[in-house]
């Protein structure tokens, strides 16, 4: 179902899968690189995912089931990986902030894959893929000479997964809690932006320096920093 945001900006339902596997040194995450020629997020590293299509609504009005169907379909289309609904567990939900040209209401699902899972990208919309430990991804981001860049939802997902030694620990923890919900509000800064989340002290006032708990992501000068000192 298409939602309407402030100023009649459409908010499209979408779904994203965060594929993980157990690598030689611990949990690894699959990232796909969007073709650099694409106008929207060209060259960015992302998880498999995309908009919910009308055909994904196998049960009319069931948005959660439609998101699951879209997650399965997009993972097959973008990574050549067939997954089943029983492999998916909820990780988070993100709504693109007001002010963005394109807005999405996106379910994020974790999917545990076999260590030897074959990945095939089409060379069109998706140009490359890599399996990476979260810690190695963070090191690449800190390297200012590296072209490796992530958007905040991808980065925040990796920060959470970095806490788990293996896929079993991640899956167990996620199934024991409700998915985190993010509806960011933006504060523009010199060289970038601060994304405030609902339990941040500055969320309502849009004051970055508001006193109180912090739950936010800084994206400044192509560097990312996630801060969360709130319970949960």
C-alpha positions in Angstrom: 0.0 0.0 0.0 1.3 3.4 -0.9 1.4 5.9 2.0 1.5 9.7 1.6 4.1 11.7 3.5 4.2 15.3 4.5 3.8 17.5 1.4 2.2 14.7 -0.5 5.6 12.9 -0.9 4.8 9.2 -1.5 6.2 6.7 0.9 6.7 3.3 -0.8 6.6 0.0 1.1 9.8 -1.9 0.6 11.8 -4.8 2.0 15.5 -5.5 2.6 17.3 -8.7 3.4 20.5 -8.8 5.4 22.1 -12.1 4.4 24.7 -13.5 6.9 26.9 -16.5 7.1 29.5 -18.0 9.4 33.0 -17.2 8.0 36.4 -18.4 9.1 36.7 -15.4 11.6 33.1 -15.0 12.6 29.8 -13.6 11.2 30.0 -12.2 7.7 27.4 -10.1 5.9 26.6 -10.0 2.1 26.7 -6.6 0.5 25.9 -5.8 -3.1 27.2 -2.8 -5.1 24.7 -0.9 -7.2 25.8 -0.1 -10.7 27.6 3.3 -10.7 25.6 4.4 -13.7 22.3 4.3 -11.8 20.9 7.7 -10.8 19.6 6.5 -7.5 22.4 5.4 -5.1 24.8 4.5 -8.0 27.9 2.8 -6.7 26.6 2.4 -3.2 27.0 -0.9 -1.3 23.6 -2.2 -0.1 21.7 -5.3 1.0 19.4 -7.0 -1.4 16.0 -5.3 -1.5 13.5 -3.2 -3.2 10.0 -1.9 -3.4 7.0 -4.1 -2.6 5.1 -4.9 -5.8 1.4 -5.4 -6.1 2.0 -9.0 -6.9 3.6 -9.5 -3.5 0.2 -9.0 -1.9 -0.9 -12.6 -1.9 -3.2 -11.8 0.9 -5.0 -8.4 0.3 -4.1 -5.8 2.9 -1.4 -8.0 4.7 1.5 -5.6 4.5 3.8 -7.8 6.6 3.3 -10.8 4.4 3.8 -8.7 1.3 7.1 -7.4 2.7 8.2 -11.0 3.3 7.3 -11.9 -0.3 9.2 -8.9 -1.6 12.3 -9.7 0.5 12.3 -13.3 -1.0 11.8 -12.0 -4.6 14.4 -9.2 -4.4 17.1 -11.5 -3.0 16.6 -13.9 -5.8 16.6 -11.1 -8.4 19.6 -9.2 -7.1 21.8 -11.9 -5.6 20.6 -15.1 -7.3 19.9 -16.6 -3.8 16.7 -18.5 -3.1 15.5 -18.1 0.5 12.3 -19.2 2.3 10.1 -17.2 4.7 11.1 -19.4 7.6 14.7 -18.3 7.1 13.8 -14.7 7.8 13.6 -12.9 11.1 12.8 -9.2 11.7 15.8 -6.9 12.3 14.4 -3.4 12.0 12.0 -1.0 10.2 13.2 2.2 8.6 11.2 5.2 7.2 13.1 7.6 5.0 13.1 11.0 6.6 11.1 14.0 5.5 12.9 16.1 3.0 14.2 13.2 0.9 13.3 13.1 -2.7 12.3 9.4 -2.4 10.8 8.0 0.7 10.4 4.3 1.7 8.9 2.3 4.5 11.3 -0.6 4.7 11.3 -3.8 6.6 14.7 -5.3 7.3 15.0 -9.0 7.7 18.0 -11.2 8.7 18.6 -14.4 6.7 21.2 -17.0 7.6 22.8 -18.6 4.6 25.0 -21.6 4.2 28.8 -20.9 4.3 29.1 -22.2 0.7 26.1 -20.3 -0.7 26.6 -19.3 -4.3 25.9 -15.6 -5.1 25.2 -14.5 -8.7 24.7 -10.8 -9.6 23.3 -9.8 -13.0 25.9 -7.2 -13.9 23.1 -4.7 -14.6 21.5 -3.1 -11.6 24.0 -4.9 -9.3 27.6 -4.9 -10.5 29.5 -6.7 -7.7 29.2 -8.4 -4.3 31.3 -9.0 -1.3 31.1 -11.0 2.0 32.5 -8.9 4.8 32.8 -8.9 8.6 31.3 -5.8 10.1 34.7 -4.9 11.6 36.3 -5.0 8.2 33.6 -2.9 6.7 34.1 -0.2 9.4 37.8 -0.2 8.7 37.1 0.4 5.0 34.8 3.3 5.8 37.4 4.9 8.0 39.9 4.8 5.1 39.3 8.1 3.4 41.0 6.9 0.2 38.6 3.9 -0.1 35.5 4.4 -2.3 33.6 2.0 0.0 30.6 3.9 1.4 27.3 2.9 3.2 24.0 4.6 3.9 23.0 5.0 7.6 20.5 2.1 7.7 23.1 -0.3 6.2 25.7 1.0 8.6 23.5 0.8 11.7 22.5 -2.8 10.8 26.2 -3.7 10.6 26.9 -2.1 14.0 24.2 -4.2 15.6 25.4 -7.4 13.9 29.0 -6.7 15.0 28.0 -7.6 18.6 27.4 -11.3 17.6 30.1 -13.9 17.3 28.1 -16.0 14.9 24.9 -16.3 13.0 23.2 -18.5 15.7 23.8 -15.8 18.3 22.4 -13.1 16.0 19.3 -15.1 15.1 18.6 -16.0 18.7 18.9 -12.4 19.9 16.7 -11.0 17.1 14.0 -13.5 17.6 13.8 -12.7 21.3 13.1 -9.0 20.8 10.9 -6.7 18.8 12.4 -5.1 15.7 13.9 -1.7 16.2 12.0 1.1 14.5 13.7 4.1 13.0 12.0 7.3 11.7 14.9 9.7 11.4 14.7 13.4 11.5 17.6 15.4 9.9 19.7 18.2 11.3 22.0 19.7 8.6 25.6 20.2 9.7 28.7 21.6 8.1 29.9 18.8 5.9 27.0 16.5 6.4 23.9 15.6 8.5 22.9 14.2 11.8 20.0 11.7 11.8 18.1 11.8 15.0 16.0 8.8 16.1 12.8 8.9 18.2 14.3 8.3 21.6 17.1 10.9 21.1 16.8 14.0 23.4 16.9 16.3 20.3 14.3 14.4 18.2 11.3 16.6 18.8 13.2 20.0 19.0 15.6 19.1 16.1 18.4 20.5 18.3 21.6 18.5 18.0 22.9 19.8 21.3 19.8 19.1 23.3 20.8 17.6 26.7 19.7 14.1 27.4 20.0 10.6 25.9 21.5 10.1 22.4 20.3 7.9 19.6 21.6 9.2 16.3 23.9 8.7 13.3 26.3 11.3 12.1 27.2 11.3 8.4 29.8 14.0 8.0 32.6 14.2 5.4 31.8 10.7 4.2 32.3 9.3 7.7 29.6 7.5 9.8 29.2 7.4 13.5 26.3 5.7 15.3 25.6 6.7 18.9 23.1 4.9 21.1 23.0 5.4 24.8 19.3 4.6 25.4 17.9 1.3 26.7 17.1 -1.5 24.3 
